[in-house]
Amino acid sequence: MTARSVGRFYKVDGNRLERAYKDHLSNFKDWAQKDHADKWVLLSQNLGKHLSIDETMLCKDLFTFLTNKDGHGRRGSLIAVVKGTTSEEVVKHLMKLSEDKRLAVEEVTMDFSYSMFSIVSQAFPNATIVIDCFHVMMRLGEALEEMRMKMKRQAQSELKREKRLHKKKCEKRRKARLYYRKHHPKKRGEKRGRPRKKRANEKFVPAKLANNETKIDLLTRVRYPLLKSMNDWTDKQKERMTILYELNSKMRTAYLLANKFRNIMKKKQTREKAKVELHEWYKEVGKSLIRELIAARDTIKSREEYVLNYFINRSTNAAAESINSKIKGFRSQMRGVADLPFFVYRLRNIFG
């Protein structure tokens, strides 16, 4: 809750209350890390064995957040806030943490970021790196999205071509009528009619599919069903996906392969068994000859060992994403970050 919200409730000046909290009620002036809070903050007492690392935007700059999973998104969760995401600037400050505590870290979850991988490898050399399964599925979702957008661009080009042809046809009819009227003058009392569909100014109507939607509308509305399991589709989404498969069989193949990978990650199985299934999946993707899916497969393959580490403890980066979301919500309540050191101080009070 912001000071302005409290001020409105108690009928006092919110701005004055906020200044009073910062200058007198809080211990911000006596905080030991105040001078460098806009660059880095370390809370070594929160360092545990299972960590998460992520980045978020504050004051138009990216900040790296290191969190302890045992804090469950509450007090004791925040370990470090460092300005920047490059390994050089982040590792320089993380090395200030106790070496014994750093070497005792057993597991760190993260996304596909190479800089995060470098940071964890240097700062926590004994930790098992786990790439979050959600980010792996997101990479496959990006491949499906790329295919959908390619189809949509093609459909838009086809629509423009059809419109041009329709315009030419209408122009041709108009000229034909002018020529006919010029060489066949209308007799007195004579009535001339023309079929409705052959009007010179006939409006262009795009072709409709079986569900009474245009191709572009369909390709716009299948965006979310492509990212969901087929068990979660509504009846309308099932109808749209059936039509999509008829338009492009490769989309069906790509979706089923992405769904197969999702099922591999959902299974409670050993790391060795998951590795066998993953290698079979690689072969199926290669046989499909779908460029977008092969690119996603190669990304996963390059980090295979760290993706498979998920099956050791089934750890995800949800803790870091949760704190990231809470920080963004807090920032939104504050209507942005006017004073970065004080904002970080308040984060330290909430999550530190």
JOTAMO-V336026 format. One line per field, one symbol per residue. burial: # if it has 24 or more other C-alpha atoms within 12 Angstrom, else .. A space follows every 50 residues. Layout:
burial = ???
This chain:
burial = .##..............#.........#.....#..########.##### ########....#######.####.##########.#..##.###.#... ###.#########.###.#######.######################.. ##..#............................................. .............#################......##.######....# ############.##.....#..##..#..##..#..#.#.###.##.## ..##.#######.###########..#...#.....#..#########.. ##
